[in-house]
Amino acid sequence: MRVSILDDYQGVALAMADWAPIRSRGIDIAVERFPFVDEDAAVRALADSEIVCAMRERTPFPKSLLDRLPKLKLLITTGMRNASFDIETLKAKGVTVCGTGGPGGGNEDTAELAWGLILGAARRIAEDHALMRQGGWQTRIGHRVAGKTIGLLGLGRLGSAVARVGIAFGMKAIAWSQNLTAEKAAAQGVERVEKDDLFRRADVLSVHLVLSPRSRGLVGAREIGLMRPSAILVNTSRGPIVDTDAVIGALKAGRLAYAGFDVYDKEPLPADHPLRSAPNVILTPHIGYVTDENYRSSYPQIVENILGFLDGKPVRVI
């Protein structure tokens, strides 16, 4: 039997958990450090693997790929949902799908990074760092966040965590999502507003929705057009929720002050993608959940999932 660990970008998977109990059963462990260039490459790497361990949505598993992996018996994802898995096909093929959980599930990590991007945007930290490296000194004026309004597009665990920090900074917090009630928002110290008002009023707009058919493309040219020219837009959720072309157009036209992205329509982001050269952006390579603490929680659970499956008692089944 063979286990494949996918997308171990940093080359740390085998050090983040004790894999000896799996090796002791005579199981081969293969580590794939880099993204597959196409589906054919994925098939070549995974055709002989009965167990595959995916890191979030770095490698999608649509029906076209699953149909070419007849040996697959167990597919594991970090987190307890994965929008890039064709769950119906997996069910039809009898493939067990398991996830990982735990306190926060990486939500704290992503909320912290969202604030890193917000403050980086407000104070132009990346630009000033680069300038200091070049021997320069002060050339621009930043903005405080205290007294401003932070808008949360989504007020689940992650959005609520971001709101709490904003409130601690002395910001007014407002939020909207399809299912958000005024009572639920008020319990977090947040005002529930209508969607258009969220975009009009926010000095900082932070996206925290799950990617779904109704959230895909939700932040488009119309919504960005409602925002203040001085506003900051930050997306640490999923790339397809925001129309990247509309953001770039607004930045170039001076209709949006700044944008921070940790997630993209296509990942890894192509080297020639126009977002890489757009003005007034701060970009990180989808690292919201990439922390030592989260990895040291997720990988041991992956080992537990594999052992549970081998023993006929699967755990954390999605």
C-alpha positions in Angstrom: 0.0 0.0 0.0 1.1 3.5 -0.7 0.4 6.9 0.9 0.9 10.1 -1.1 1.3 13.4 0.8 0.6 16.3 -1.6 1.8 19.9 -1.9 4.3 19.9 0.9 5.6 23.2 -0.3 7.9 23.7 2.6 9.2 20.1 2.8 8.0 19.8 6.4 5.2 17.2 6.4 7.3 14.2 7.6 8.7 16.3 10.5 5.3 17.6 11.7 4.0 14.2 12.8 5.2 10.7 13.8 4.7 8.6 10.7 6.4 5.5 12.2 3.1 3.7 12.9 2.2 3.8 9.2 5.7 2.8 8.0 5.6 -0.1 10.6 2.8 -1.6 8.6 4.9 -1.8 5.5 3.3 1.1 3.8 5.3 3.3 1.5 5.1 7.1 2.0 5.6 9.4 -1.0 5.9 13.1 -0.7 5.0 15.5 -3.5 6.5 18.9 -2.8 5.4 20.8 -5.9 2.1 21.4 -7.6 1.2 19.1 -10.5 1.5 20.9 -13.8 -1.6 19.2 -15.2 -4.0 16.3 -14.6 -1.8 13.8 -16.4 1.1 14.6 -14.0 -1.3 14.0 -11.1 -2.3 10.7 -12.5 1.3 9.6 -13.0 2.1 10.4 -9.4 -1.0 9.0 -7.7 -2.0 6.0 -9.8 -0.5 3.6 -7.4 -1.6 5.3 -4.2 -4.5 3.9 -2.2 -4.3 6.8 0.3 -3.8 10.5 -0.7 -3.4 13.3 1.8 -4.2 16.8 0.4 -3.3 20.1 1.9 -6.4 22.2 1.7 -7.4 22.9 -1.9 -3.9 23.1 -3.3 -4.7 20.1 -5.6 -8.3 19.8 -6.8 -9.9 16.4 -7.2 -12.6 16.7 -9.8 -14.4 13.8 -11.4 -12.0 13.8 -14.4 -9.1 13.0 -12.1 -10.9 10.7 -9.8 -12.0 8.5 -12.7 -8.3 7.9 -13.4 -7.4 6.9 -9.9 -9.1 3.4 -9.5 -6.8 2.4 -6.6 -7.8 5.4 -4.4 -9.6 4.3 -1.2 -9.0 7.1 1.3 -8.7 10.9 0.5 -7.8 13.2 3.4 -8.0 17.0 3.4 -6.8 19.4 6.1 -9.9 21.1 7.5 -13.4 19.6 7.5 -14.5 20.9 4.1 -12.8 21.0 0.7 -14.6 22.8 -2.2 -12.2 21.3 -4.7 -13.2 17.7 -4.0 -16.0 16.2 -6.1 -17.8 14.7 -3.1 -20.6 13.0 -5.1 -18.1 11.2 -7.3 -16.1 10.1 -4.2 -19.2 8.8 -2.6 -20.2 6.9 -5.8 -16.8 5.3 -6.0 -16.8 4.3 -2.3 -13.8 6.5 -1.4 -13.7 7.4 2.2 -13.1 11.2 2.8 -11.7 12.4 6.1 -10.6 15.8 7.4 -8.8 17.4 10.3 -10.2 19.7 12.9 -9.4 21.2 16.3 -9.5 24.5 18.1 -9.9 27.2 15.5 -8.9 24.9 12.6 -6.5 27.6 11.5 -9.1 30.4 11.9 -6.9 32.3 14.4 -4.0 32.1 12.0 -5.9 33.5 9.0 -7.5 36.2 11.2 -4.0 37.3 12.3 -2.8 37.4 8.7 -5.8 39.4 7.7 -4.8 42.0 10.2 -1.2 41.9 8.9 -2.5 42.8 5.5 -4.8 45.5 6.8 -2.1 47.2 8.7 0.4 46.7 5.9 -2.0 48.4 3.6 -2.9 51.3 6.0 0.7 52.0 6.8 2.4 50.9 3.5 4.7 48.7 5.4 5.9 46.6 2.4 6.8 49.7 0.4 8.6 51.3 3.2 10.5 48.1 4.0 11.7 48.0 0.4 12.6 51.6 0.5 14.7 51.2 3.6 16.5 48.3 2.0 17.4 50.7 -0.8 18.8 53.3 1.6 15.7 55.6 1.5 13.7 57.3 4.2 10.2 58.8 4.6 8.3 59.5 1.4 4.6 58.8 2.2 2.0 59.3 4.8 0.0 56.4 6.3 -3.4 56.2 7.8 -4.6 55.1 11.3 -7.4 52.5 11.6 -8.7 53.8 15.0 -12.0 55.6 14.5 -12.5 54.1 11.0 -15.1 51.5 10.0 -14.2 47.9 9.3 -16.7 46.0 7.2 -16.9 42.2 7.4 -18.2 40.3 4.4 -19.1 37.2 6.5 -19.2 37.0 10.3 -18.5 33.4 11.1 -15.6 32.4 13.3 -13.0 34.0 11.2 -14.9 37.2 10.5 -15.8 37.5 14.2 -12.1 37.1 15.1 -11.2 39.9 12.7 -14.0 42.1 14.1 -12.8 41.7 17.7 -9.4 43.0 16.8 -10.9 45.9 14.9 -13.1 46.8 17.9 -10.0 46.6 20.1 -8.3 49.1 17.8 -11.3 51.5 18.3 -13.0 50.8 15.0 -16.7 50.6 14.2 -17.5 47.1 13.0 -20.3 46.4 10.4 -21.1 43.1 8.6 -23.3 41.5 6.1 -23.9 38.0 4.7 -26.9 36.2 3.3 -27.8 34.5 6.6 -26.5 37.0 9.1 -29.1 38.4 11.6 -28.9 41.6 13.5 -29.0 39.7 16.8 -26.1 37.5 15.8 -24.1 40.5 14.7 -24.9 42.4 17.9 -23.7 39.5 20.0 -20.2 40.1 18.5 -20.4 43.9 19.0 -21.1 44.4 15.3 -23.8 46.2 13.4 -25.6 44.2 10.7 -26.1 46.3 7.6 -27.3 45.6 4.0 -24.8 44.5 1.4 -24.6 47.8 -0.5 -24.2 49.8 2.8 -21.4 47.5 3.7 -19.4 48.5 0.6 -20.3 52.1 0.9 -19.5 52.6 4.6 -16.4 50.4 5.0 -13.0 52.1 5.3 -11.6 48.5 5.4 -13.5 45.7 3.8 -12.4 42.2 4.8 -13.8 39.1 3.0 -14.6 36.0 5.1 -17.1 33.9 3.2 -17.0 30.3 2.2 -16.7 29.8 -1.5 -20.0 28.6 -2.9 -22.1 29.2 -6.0 -23.7 32.2 -4.4 -20.5 33.8 -3.1 -18.5 33.2 -6.3 -17.9 36.6 -7.9 -19.9 38.4 -5.1 -17.4 41.2 -5.0 -17.6 42.5 -8.5 -17.1 45.8 -10.4 -20.5 47.0 -9.1 -19.7 46.4 -5.5 -16.1 47.8 -5.8 -17.7 50.9 -7.4 -19.7 51.5 -4.3 -16.5 51.7 -2.1 -14.8 54.9 -1.1 -11.7 55.8 -3.1 -9.8 55.8 0.2 -10.9 52.3 1.1 -8.9 49.1 1.6 -10.1 45.7 0.4 -8.6 42.5 1.9 -9.3 38.9 0.8 -8.0 36.0 2.9 -11.0 33.7 2.1 -11.0 32.4 -1.5 -9.9 34.0 -4.6 -13.0 33.5 -6.8 -15.2 35.5 -4.4 -13.5 38.7 -5.6 -13.3 39.9 -9.2 -9.5 40.5 -9.5 -9.7 42.3 -12.8 -12.2 44.8 -11.3 -9.9 45.3 -8.3 -6.9 46.0 -10.6 -9.0 48.4 -12.7 -10.1 50.3 -9.6 -6.6 50.5 -8.2 -5.2 51.8 -11.5 -8.0 54.4 -11.8 -7.6 55.6 -8.2 -11.1 54.4 -7.3 -9.7 52.1 -4.6 -6.8 53.0 -2.3 -5.3 49.6 -1.6 -5.9 45.9 -1.7 -4.4 43.0 0.2 -4.7 39.4 -1.1 -3.7 36.0 0.3 -5.9 34.0 -2.1 -6.2 34.0 -5.9 -8.4 32.6 -8.7 -5.5 30.4 -9.7 -2.9 29.1 -7.3 0.1 29.2 -7.3 -0.4 32.7 -8.8 1.2 32.7 -12.3 4.5 34.7 -12.4 3.1 37.0 -15.1 -0.3 37.6 -13.5 -1.2 41.3 -13.6 -1.9 41.4 -9.9 1.8 41.0 -9.3 2.5 44.3 -10.9 -0.6 46.2 -9.9 -0.2 49.4 -7.9 -1.1 49.6 -4.2 -1.3 45.9 -3.4 0.2 43.8 -0.7 0.3 40.1 -1.6 1.1 36.9 0.3 1.1 33.3 -1.2 -2.0 31.8 0.5 -0.3 31.5 3.9 -3.3 32.3 6.2 -3.3 28.8 7.7 0.4 28.1 7.1 1.7 28.2 10.7 3.8 25.8 12.7 1.0 25.4 15.2 -1.6 24.6 12.6 0.7 22.1 10.8 1.6 20.4 14.1 -2.1 19.9 14.7 -3.1 18.8 11.1 -0.4 16.3 10.2 -0.8 14.2 13.4 -4.5 14.0 12.7 -3.8 12.9 9.2 -1.8 10.0 10.7 -4.7 9.2 13.0 -7.1 9.3 10.0 -4.9 6.8 8.1 -4.6 4.4 11.1 -8.3 4.6 11.8 -9.1 3.7 8.2 -6.6 0.8 8.2 -8.2 -0.5 11.3 -11.7 -0.3 9.8 -12.7 2.5 12.2 -12.4 5.7 10.1 -12.4 9.0 12.1 -13.3 12.6 11.1 -15.3 11.4 8.1 -16.7 14.1 5.9 
